[in-house]
Amino acid sequence: MTKSRYNKISEARFRKLFDDTQTMSIQGYSADGAVVYWNAASEKIYGYSTSEALGRSIYDLIIPHNMHNEVEQAVAWMFEHQQGIPPARLNLKHKDGSMVPVYSSHTVVALPNDEPIMFCMDADTRSLEMAEAEVQRLSYYDPLTDLPNRRLMLERIASMMRSVKGEHSVAALLIIDIVNFHSINESLGYSSGDRVLVHCAKSLQQFASSADDLARLGKDEFVILLPCTAPSFDAAAAEAEQLATQIIAELETPLMLENNTHQLGACVGITLFQCPSSLPSDELVRQADIALQMAKSSNTKVISFFDREMESTVKERLQLSQALNHAVEHQEFALALQPQVDAQQQVIGFEALLRWQHPTLGAISPNDFIPIAEATGSIIDIGDWVLEKSCETLVQWEARSTCKHLKISVNVSPVQFRLGDFIKRVQSTLERTGANPSNLRFELTESLIADNIDFIVTQMQSLRRLGISISLDDFGTGYASLAYLTRLPLDELKIDRAFVDNLEQQSKGALLAETIISLGRSMNLSVIAEGVETNKQFERLQNMGCEYFQGYLFGKPQAEVEDYLPR
């Protein structure tokens, strides 16, 4: 085949690709801004047919008036330097005058003996924004009752604390449990149980100060927040007890189910706290739950207040806090590695999971000691230790030709990440161990993105320059929005195990998983699902387009992983 014929065939292939793509608007412009190319997707996104657009000026067609000067300068620069500018999120103009949000990339193509052409490639982000909004809604609201869920209530408490000004006041948190709810599910079926929960949710709404002050925690438990208005603990206790009494009376009103009258019951656990409180939101919920368990186990009362006699768990927390200060130097920690696989179940890497074996307390769950380590600052030394051991493992694998490609994912606490010298600490560890940074991946949680996004982006960019890739862990459960995602230099999204647990058709888990996989594909990010325990989940996720997987189906976390390593 002659070079000329080859070039003509290549040009025809690319033109067909440009013409036929349905999701990416591709436009071509001469140096004066006149349209020389306009594909079918451009017609759909901006409303102008190809015949209407060709020969017209970009400034007349899609550039809003207030952007003319900025765009003219950018176009002049691109043609002068014959190269593109960084992609950006823009609001451009539709034929009908409405605004179209797009993610726009630009480049200049200059061929010998031909005028240079600027190509603009615009992705309509409206569908992504709608998907992201649905992710946020499903992540913050209970799909059955449409009440806020546990996560939103925790944020509501934290927000209330931040907004408290002036003298101290007292608030209360009440957890309400529907007594013997499981017997309704067992005797009448889950549909009747769902009707009971919806009925209870509507009944409780009259007792909440605002829509955000009532939430469903899960199963048959609800929580109500009494804001910081009481002047003393005695006043708050009286108000909370009166409210609890009214709630129980309301819920005990007979209810018709399957043509029969049913009598519901309720127990209430209450904790009181001063505003602002030094305790985190989840600790306050825990205290109210301890009080609830006391009420449920009592034969004489259905309302119980959290008090110091219940605080054995708080003492355990202090004991763990003190023990953490010496755990690293006493070599009480170990790493357990859990395999991550591709669709063919070939191992591509491992996640490093921290394990603590205390000499007297025994094995302690990370769920118990990590929050304490973050609160006390001991997470810094622990995080350094985890990174050091992970890098040493990578060096060992580097010496084996069959293992040189394997990655290790390391969880990084927000407390670590926000350190001013975090990047230097990471760089020092890499240099000291000689580990290949391209085989190291940091897993960051969505809570990290809650504030100071500019600093977070800068830190991530510094890590990427070192060669480390970045995964957004537990995606879909918290703070990340599409606006943030387009700014963050990510490589991977990780689907939370809570969504993987429920992948039935039209379930919340399935909807979120499909949305996250679609978002990842749209943004050219890898997607990995954690918590995969059954072949059914594995097959379902593959059908959704998920690429990588982690969970007990492929292997439990363990210190020795020789059996998983390629031979």
C-alpha positions in Angstrom: 0.0 0.0 0.0 1.4 3.4 -1.0 1.9 6.1 1.7 -0.7 8.3 0.0 -3.3 5.6 0.0 -2.5 4.7 3.6 -2.9 8.4 4.6 -6.3 8.6 2.8 -7.5 5.4 4.6 -6.4 6.7 8.0 -8.0 10.1 7.4 -11.3 8.3 6.4 -11.2 6.2 9.5 -10.7 9.1 11.9 -13.3 11.2 10.1 -15.8 8.3 10.5 -14.9 8.0 14.2 -15.4 11.8 14.7 -18.6 11.8 12.7 -20.2 8.8 14.4 -19.4 9.4 18.1 -22.6 10.2 19.9 -21.3 11.5 23.2 -18.4 13.8 22.3 -18.9 17.1 20.5 -16.0 17.7 18.1 -15.7 21.0 16.3 -12.9 22.3 14.1 -12.1 26.0 13.7 -9.8 28.1 11.6 -7.6 30.8 13.1 -10.3 33.4 12.7 -12.8 31.3 14.6 -14.8 30.1 11.6 -16.3 26.6 11.9 -14.7 24.1 9.5 -15.9 20.9 11.1 -19.1 20.1 13.2 -20.0 16.5 14.0 -23.4 15.0 14.9 -22.8 15.1 18.6 -22.2 18.9 18.3 -25.6 19.2 16.6 -27.2 17.4 19.6 -25.4 19.3 22.3 -25.5 22.9 20.9 -28.6 22.7 18.6 -27.0 23.9 15.4 -27.1 21.6 12.3 -23.8 21.1 10.5 -25.1 23.3 7.6 -26.0 26.1 10.0 -22.6 25.9 11.8 -20.1 25.6 9.0 -18.6 29.0 8.2 -20.1 30.7 11.2 -17.9 32.1 14.0 -17.4 30.3 17.3 -18.1 33.5 19.0 -21.6 33.8 17.4 -22.5 30.2 18.0 -21.5 28.9 21.4 -19.3 31.4 23.3 -21.2 33.6 25.8 -20.6 37.3 25.4 -18.7 37.7 28.7 -16.2 35.0 27.6 -15.3 36.5 24.2 -12.1 38.3 25.3 -10.8 35.3 27.2 -11.5 32.9 24.4 -10.1 35.1 21.7 -6.8 35.3 23.7 -6.7 31.5 24.3 -7.4 30.8 20.6 -4.7 33.2 19.5 -2.2 31.6 21.8 -3.0 28.1 20.6 -2.6 29.0 16.9 0.6 30.9 17.7 2.1 28.0 19.6 0.3 25.3 17.7 -0.6 23.4 20.9 -3.6 23.0 23.1 -4.4 24.4 26.6 -5.5 22.5 29.7 -9.0 21.1 29.6 -11.6 22.9 31.7 -15.3 22.9 32.8 -17.1 25.6 30.8 -20.7 26.9 30.4 -21.2 27.4 26.7 -24.2 28.6 24.8 -27.0 26.6 23.1 -28.9 27.7 20.0 -31.9 28.5 22.2 -29.9 30.7 24.5 -29.7 28.3 27.4 -26.3 27.3 28.9 -24.7 23.9 28.3 -22.1 22.7 31.0 -19.3 20.9 29.3 -15.9 19.4 30.0 -13.8 20.9 27.1 -10.5 19.9 25.7 -8.6 21.7 22.9 -5.8 21.0 20.5 -4.3 22.5 17.3 -3.5 20.2 14.4 -1.0 21.6 11.9 -0.2 19.4 8.9 2.4 20.2 6.1 0.9 22.4 3.3 -2.3 22.9 5.1 -3.8 25.6 7.4 -3.8 24.7 11.1 -7.1 23.7 12.6 -8.1 24.1 16.3 -10.2 21.1 17.4 -12.5 21.4 20.5 -13.8 18.2 22.1 -16.7 18.9 24.5 -18.3 16.3 26.8 -21.8 17.3 28.0 -21.7 17.0 31.8 -25.4 17.3 32.4 -26.0 13.6 32.6 -23.0 13.1 34.8 -24.3 15.9 37.1 -27.7 14.1 37.3 -26.0 10.8 38.1 -23.8 12.5 40.7 -26.9 14.1 42.3 -28.5 10.7 42.5 -25.4 9.2 44.1 -25.5 11.9 46.7 -29.2 11.5 47.4 -28.9 7.7 47.8 -25.9 8.2 50.0 -27.5 10.5 52.4 -31.2 9.4 52.5 -32.9 6.2 53.5 -34.7 4.9 50.3 -37.6 3.4 52.2 -38.7 6.3 54.4 -36.9 9.1 52.5 -35.5 10.3 55.9 -31.9 11.4 56.3 -29.7 8.4 57.1 -27.0 7.9 59.7 -24.3 9.6 57.7 -26.4 12.8 57.2 -27.3 12.8 60.9 -23.6 12.6 61.9 -22.9 15.6 59.6 -25.9 17.5 61.0 -24.6 17.1 64.6 -21.1 18.2 63.5 -22.5 21.2 61.6 -24.6 22.2 64.7 -21.4 22.1 66.8 -19.5 24.3 64.4 -22.3 26.9 64.4 -22.7 27.2 68.1 -21.7 30.6 69.4 -21.7 32.3 72.8 -22.3 30.6 76.1 -22.5 26.9 76.5 -25.9 25.2 76.0 -27.1 21.6 76.2 -28.4 19.3 73.4 -29.9 15.8 73.5 -29.8 12.9 71.1 -32.6 10.3 71.3 -32.5 6.8 69.6 -35.8 5.1 69.3 -36.2 1.4 68.8 -39.4 -0.3 67.6 -40.0 -3.1 70.1 -40.3 -6.6 68.7 -40.3 -5.3 65.1 -38.7 -8.5 63.9 -41.9 -10.4 64.8 -43.9 -8.4 62.3 -41.4 -9.3 59.5 -41.5 -12.9 60.5 -45.3 -13.2 60.9 -46.6 -10.8 58.2 -43.7 -10.5 55.8 -41.2 -7.8 54.9 -43.7 -5.7 53.0 -45.8 -5.3 56.1 -42.6 -4.5 58.0 -41.8 -1.8 55.5 -45.2 -0.3 55.9 -44.7 -0.1 59.7 -41.3 1.7 59.2 -42.9 4.2 56.9 -45.7 4.7 59.4 -43.2 5.2 62.2 -41.2 7.7 60.1 -44.2 9.8 59.4 -45.3 9.7 63.1 -41.9 10.8 64.3 -41.6 13.8 61.9 -44.0 15.8 64.1 -41.4 15.7 66.9 -38.4 16.9 65.0 -37.4 20.6 65.0 -36.4 20.4 61.4 -36.3 17.9 58.5 -32.6 17.2 59.2 -33.1 16.5 62.9 -34.8 13.1 62.3 -33.0 10.2 60.7 -33.3 6.4 60.3 -30.2 4.7 61.6 -31.1 1.3 60.1 -33.5 -1.6 60.6 -36.0 -0.5 63.2 -34.0 2.4 64.8 -34.6 6.1 64.4 -32.7 9.1 65.9 -33.9 12.6 66.8 -31.7 15.5 67.6 -32.8 18.2 70.1 -30.6 21.2 69.1 -28.5 23.2 71.5 -31.2 25.3 73.2 -31.5 24.1 76.8 -29.6 26.3 79.3 -28.6 23.4 81.6 -28.4 19.6 81.7 -31.4 19.4 84.0 -33.5 21.4 81.6 -32.3 19.3 78.6 -33.0 16.1 80.5 -36.6 17.2 81.3 -37.2 18.2 77.7 -35.8 15.0 76.3 -37.7 12.8 78.7 -41.0 14.6 77.9 -40.3 14.2 74.2 -39.5 10.5 74.6 -42.7 10.0 76.5 -44.7 11.6 73.8 -42.9 9.6 71.1 -43.7 6.3 72.9 -47.3 7.2 73.3 -47.6 8.1 69.6 -46.0 4.9 68.4 -48.2 2.8 70.7 -51.3 4.0 68.9 -52.9 0.8 67.4 -52.1 0.2 63.8 -54.1 -1.8 61.2 -52.0 -4.4 59.3 -53.5 -7.2 57.1 -57.0 -6.3 58.5 -55.8 -6.8 62.1 -55.0 -4.4 64.8 -51.3 -4.4 66.0 -49.9 -2.7 69.0 -46.4 -1.3 68.6 -44.0 -0.5 71.4 -40.8 1.6 71.7 -37.8 2.1 73.8 -35.7 5.3 73.9 -32.0 5.8 74.7 -30.9 9.4 75.4 -27.5 11.1 75.7 -27.1 14.7 76.8 -24.1 16.8 75.7 -22.8 20.4 76.0 -22.5 22.5 73.0 -19.9 22.7 71.6 -18.8 19.2 72.5 -15.3 17.7 72.2 -16.9 14.4 71.4 -17.2 13.3 67.7 -20.7 12.8 66.3 -20.4 9.0 66.1 -19.4 8.9 69.8 -22.6 10.7 70.8 -24.7 8.2 68.7 -22.8 5.4 70.5 -23.6 6.8 73.9 -27.3 7.1 73.0 -27.2 3.5 71.7 -25.7 2.3 75.0 -28.5 3.9 76.8 -31.0 2.3 74.4 -29.6 -1.2 75.1 -30.0 -0.5 78.8 -33.7 0.4 78.2 -34.3 -2.6 76.1 -32.8 -4.9 78.7 -34.7 -3.4 81.6 -38.0 -4.8 82.8 -39.1 -1.6 84.5 -38.3 1.3 82.1 -38.5 2.1 78.4 -36.5 5.4 78.6 -32.8 5.4 79.7 -30.2 8.1 79.9 -26.5 7.5 79.2 -24.5 7.9 82.4 -21.1 7.2 83.8 -22.1 3.8 85.1 -22.3 2.7 81.4 -18.9 3.9 80.6 -16.9 0.7 80.6 -16.4 1.2 76.9 -15.1 4.7 77.4 -12.5 3.3 79.9 -11.5 0.7 77.3 -11.1 3.6 74.8 -8.6 5.3 77.2 -6.8 2.0 77.7 -6.4 1.6 74.0 -5.2 5.2 73.6 -2.4 4.6 76.1 -1.5 1.3 74.6 -1.3 2.8 71.1 1.6 5.1 72.2 3.9 2.1 72.5 2.5 -0.4 70.0 5.0 0.5 67.2 8.1 0.4 69.3 6.9 -2.9 70.9 6.4 -4.4 67.4 2.8 -5.3 68.1 1.6 -4.4 64.6 1.6 -6.6 61.5 0.4 -6.2 57.9 -2.2 -8.5 56.4 -2.4 -8.4 52.6 -5.6 -9.0 50.7 -5.4 -9.8 47.0 -6.9 -7.6 44.3 -7.8 -9.3 41.0 -8.9 -8.6 37.5 -11.9 -10.1 35.7 -9.9 -13.3 35.0 -9.1 -13.5 38.7 -5.4 -12.9 38.1 -3.8 -11.1 41.1 -2.8 -7.6 40.2 -1.9 -6.4 43.7 -2.8 -6.3 47.3 -4.3 -4.0 49.9 -2.2 -3.6 53.0 -4.4 -3.9 56.1 -3.2 -3.1 59.6 -3.5 -5.7 62.4 -2.8 -5.2 66.1 -2.1 -8.1 68.5 -1.8 -6.6 72.0 0.0 -8.8 74.6 -2.8 -8.7 77.1 -5.8 -7.4 75.3 -5.4 -9.8 72.3 -6.4 -9.0 68.8 -7.9 -5.5 68.5 -10.0 -4.5 65.5 -8.9 -1.5 63.3 -12.5 -0.2 63.6 -11.8 0.2 67.4 -8.3 1.6 67.4 -7.9 3.6 64.2 -10.4 6.4 65.3 -8.5 6.6 68.6 -5.2 6.8 66.8 -6.5 9.6 64.6 -7.9 11.5 67.6 -4.6 11.2 69.6 -2.2 11.7 66.7 -0.5 8.4 67.1 -1.8 7.6 63.6 1.3 9.5 62.3 3.8 7.0 63.6 1.5 4.1 62.7 1.1 5.4 59.2 4.8 5.8 58.7 5.3 2.2 59.9 2.7 0.8 57.5 4.3 2.7 54.6 7.7 1.5 55.5 6.7 -2.2 55.7 4.7 -1.9 52.4 7.7 -0.5 50.6 10.0 -3.2 52.0 7.5 -5.8 50.6 7.5 -4.1 47.2 11.3 -4.3 47.2 11.2 -8.0 47.9 8.7 -8.5 45.0 10.9 -6.4 42.7 13.6 -9.1 43.0 11.3 -11.6 41.4 10.5 -11.1 37.7 7.0 -12.6 38.1 6.1 -10.2 40.8 7.6 -6.9 39.6 4.2 -5.7 38.4 2.3 -6.2 41.6 1.0 -3.1 43.5 0.3 -2.5 47.1 -2.5 -0.2 48.1 -2.0 1.7 51.4 -4.7 3.4 53.4 -3.8 7.0 54.3 -5.5 8.7 57.1 -6.8 12.3 56.6 -4.7 13.2 59.7 -1.6 12.0 57.9 -2.4 13.5 54.6 -3.0 17.0 56.0 0.5 17.1 57.6 2.6 19.8 56.1 5.6 17.4 55.8 3.6 14.4 54.6 5.1 14.5 51.1 8.7 14.7 52.5 8.0 11.8 54.8 6.8 9.7 51.9 9.7 10.7 49.7 12.2 9.8 52.5 10.6 6.4 52.9 10.8 5.7 49.1 14.4 6.7 49.0 15.4 4.8 52.1 13.7 1.5 51.0 14.3 1.8 47.3 10.7 0.9 46.5 9.3 1.5 43.0 6.7 4.3 43.6 4.8 3.2 40.4 3.8 0.1 42.3 2.5 2.0 45.3 -1.1 3.3 45.5 -2.6 5.5 48.2 -6.2 5.0 49.2 -7.8 8.2 50.4 -11.3 8.5 51.9 -14.0 10.9 50.7 -14.0 12.7 54.1 -10.6 14.1 53.2 -12.3 16.3 50.6 -14.7 18.0 53.0 -12.5 21.2 53.2 -9.5 23.0 51.8 -9.8 21.4 48.3 -6.9 23.5 46.9 -4.4 22.0 49.5 -5.7 18.5 48.9 -5.2 18.8 45.1 -1.7 20.2 45.6 -0.8 17.3 47.9 -2.2 14.8 45.4 -0.3 16.4 42.5 2.9 16.1 44.6 2.3 12.4 45.1 1.6 11.9 41.5 4.9 13.5 40.6 6.7 11.0 42.9 5.0 8.3 40.8 2.4 7.2 43.3 -1.1 6.5 42.0 -4.2 7.5 44.0 -7.5 5.7 44.7 -10.6 7.3 46.2 -11.8 4.8 48.8 -15.4 3.9 49.7 -16.6 6.1 46.9 -20.3 7.1 47.0 -20.6 7.2 50.7 -19.6 10.7 51.6 -18.4 14.1 50.4 -17.1 13.8 46.8 -18.9 15.7 44.2 -18.4 15.8 40.4 -17.0 19.3 40.7 -14.3 17.9 43.1 -13.7 14.8 41.0 -12.8 16.8 37.9 -10.2 18.6 39.9 -8.7 15.6 41.8 -5.8 13.8 40.0 -7.2 10.3 40.7 -6.4 7.0 39.1 -9.1 4.8 40.7 -12.5 4.8 42.3 -13.2 2.1 44.9 -16.9 1.0 45.4 -17.8 0.6 49.0 -18.6 -2.9 50.3 -22.0 -1.6 51.5 -23.1 -1.3 47.9 -21.6 -4.7 46.9 -23.6 -6.4 49.7 -26.9 -5.5 47.9 -26.7 -5.9 44.1 -30.2 -7.1 43.5 -32.0 -5.6 40.5 -33.2 -2.0 41.2 -31.7 -2.1 44.7 -29.9 0.9 46.1 -26.6 -0.9 46.0 -27.0 -1.8 42.3 -28.0 1.7 41.4 -25.0 3.2 43.1 -22.6 0.6 41.8 -23.7 1.1 38.2 -23.6 4.9 38.6 -20.0 4.8 40.1 -18.8 2.5 37.3 -20.3 4.8 34.7 -18.7 7.8 36.3 -15.3 6.1 36.4 -15.5 5.1 32.8 -16.5 8.7 31.8 -13.6 10.1 33.6 -11.1 7.4 32.4 -10.6 6.1 36.0 -10.2 2.4 37.0 -12.9 1.1 39.2 -12.4 -1.6 41.9 -15.2 -3.1 44.1 -14.3 -4.3 47.6 -16.2 -6.8 49.7 -16.9 -9.3 46.9 -17.8 -12.5 48.7 -19.9 -14.5 46.2 -19.7 -15.5 42.6 -23.1 -13.9 42.0 -21.7 -10.5 43.2 -18.6 -11.1 41.0 -20.6 -11.8 37.9 -23.1 -9.0 38.5 -20.2 -6.4 38.9 -18.6 -7.7 35.7 -21.8 -7.3 33.8 -21.9 -3.7 35.1 -18.5 -3.1 33.6 -16.4 -3.2 36.8 -12.7 -4.0 36.1 -11.1 -5.0 39.3 -12.2 -6.8 42.5 -11.3 -7.5 46.1 -13.0 -9.6 48.8 -13.1 -13.0 50.5 -14.1 -14.7 47.3 -10.5 -14.2 46.1 -8.7 -14.4 49.4 -8.8 -13.2 53.0 -6.2 -10.7 54.4 -3.2 -12.6 55.7 0.5 -12.1 56.5 1.8 -14.8 54.2 0.7 -14.4 50.6 3.1 -16.7 48.8 0.3 -18.8 47.5 -1.2 -15.7 45.7 2.1 -14.6 44.1 2.7 -15.5 40.4 5.2 -18.3 39.9 
